[in-house]
Amino acid sequence: MIKLYLTGLMSLTLMLSGCASLENDKRSRLDLIKTRDKLICGVSGKIPGFSFLKSDGSYQGIDIEICKALAAAFLGSPNKVQYRPLTAPERFTAIKTGEIDVLSRNTTFNLSRDSIGGNGLTFAPVVFYDGQGLMVKSNSKITRIEQLNDANICVGSGTTTEQNLNDAFEEKKINYKPIKYQDLNQVVAGYLQGRCKAMTSDRSQLAAARTGFKNPNRHIILNDVLSKEPLAPASIGGDQKLADAVRWVIYSLITAEELDINKANIDKKIKLATEDKSKTSLRRLLGIDPGLGQKIGLSDDFFVNIIKSTGNYGDIYNKHLGKDSNLPIPRGLNNLYSKDGLHIAPPMK
Ligand SMILES: N[C@@H](CCC(=O)N[C@@H](CS)C(=O)NCC(=O)O)C(=O)O
């Protein structure tokens, strides 16, 4: 009798949990994206190298390439993206209200944002390891953070930057006055007009902003790094199907670099794996043998579509931040783990 009751209870629980996951499945935004046949990607649009709106109306940068890789994986084409420029204070509301599908905008991954009791987002793997810095005019003779006592500091509101500035200066017992602005252009304008002795932001943003100055070499970024700023894409929390797909697209870019698969050689790799049945893991990755894509709600050629569209993580990095780009930033932490950096992908199997 007890046994019967327990079996009944178990199958009811299984039924219910089965139904629940089906329900979640149905309501995933990934399906909406596919029906719409367009990915709505939230970006900044104001940071050269990351996401920058050019005068011809096109967007460029590593955050943009992430949107393209997602569209290639979800919809088969990197061009099926609608970009939505957002300021820092606007970005999380845009995810929550469903105005955008994915945020790919120099956004720091932290506990308060990636939690149900916080902003309620789900973060994808880090696409750029950054840290917060301070930029000052070279003729100010300031070289250390301590020399900024009693200074006005220009900062963007609604950012981790604002909080870190407070934490770092409090800890070092340095007095300062934050002058807050809505976006990077305003922060820059405030700083250049002399409202502040220093401007603070992610170091990549400081370097990017400086490329647009009339005399970039009259400004220096101090060596002090105030925080960890791991920048990552994010989507709404509680939608595992979308989050899985986003996460494995980022890992695909890293995996491809690890395996030295790029735009130029992918057709050769496909040919090799098609002809050689012993290349089992490569065959699975390239979708020659089915199964991987299906598990994350995508077609089995998702990996091939990504690499054909954007190349691997290293290709993207070199194009926008490499030594021949307008904003050369040494790879450092942003190299592969096997090359003393922090990027590593779990096995794609
Ligand atoms: N990574 C930090 C800061 C990112 C950020 O958005 N910074 C401000 C600049 S101070 C900004 O709006 N930058 C880009 C823009 O102006 O569009 C965060 O996630 O809070």
The ligand as an SDF file (V2000), in Angstrom:
LIG
                    3D

 20 19  0  0  0  0  0  0  0  0999 V2000
   31.6140   47.6340  -16.8300 N   0  0  0  0  0  0  0  0  0  0  0  0
   30.9660   48.5870  -16.0070 C   0  0  0  0  0  0  0  0  0  0  0  0
   30.8930   49.9860  -16.6420 C   0  0  0  0  0  0  0  0  0  0  0  0
   30.3040   49.9640  -17.9780 C   0  0  0  0  0  0  0  0  0  0  0  0
   29.6930   51.2700  -18.4710 C   0  0  0  0  0  0  0  0  0  0  0  0
   28.6170   51.1880  -19.0090 O   0  0  0  0  0  0  0  0  0  0  0  0
   30.3500   52.4500  -18.3480 N   0  0  0  0  0  0  0  0  0  0  0  0
   29.8390   53.7370  -18.7820 C   0  0  0  0  0  0  0  0  0  0  0  0
   30.9520   54.7330  -18.9020 C   0  0  0  0  0  0  0  0  0  0  0  0
   31.4070   55.5790  -17.6400 S   0  0  0  0  0  0  0  0  0  0  0  0
   29.2250   53.7150  -20.1450 C   0  0  0  0  0  0  0  0  0  0  0  0
   28.0840   53.9930  -20.2400 O   0  0  0  0  0  0  0  0  0  0  0  0
   29.9900   53.3570  -21.1970 N   0  0  0  0  0  0  0  0  0  0  0  0
   29.5590   53.2110  -22.5230 C   0  0  0  0  0  0  0  0  0  0  0  0
   28.6320   54.2060  -23.0810 C   0  0  0  0  0  0  0  0  0  0  0  0
   28.7190   55.3760  -22.7660 O   0  0  0  0  0  0  0  0  0  0  0  0
   27.7810   53.8600  -23.8900 O   0  0  0  0  0  0  0  0  0  0  0  0
   29.5560   48.1150  -15.6750 C   0  0  0  0  0  0  0  0  0  0  0  0
   29.1200   47.0860  -16.1640 O   0  0  0  0  0  0  0  0  0  0  0  0
   28.8810   48.7930  -14.8850 O   0  0  0  0  0  0  0  0  0  0  0  0
  1  2  1  0
  2  3  1  0
  2 18  1  0
  3  4  1  0
  4  5  1  0
  5  6  2  0
  5  7  1  0
  7  8  1  0
  8  9  1  0
  8 11  1  0
  9 10  1  0
 11 12  2  0
 11 13  1  0
 13 14  1  0
 14 15  1  0
 15 16  2  0
 15 17  1  0
 18 19  2  0
 18 20  1  0
M  END
$$$$
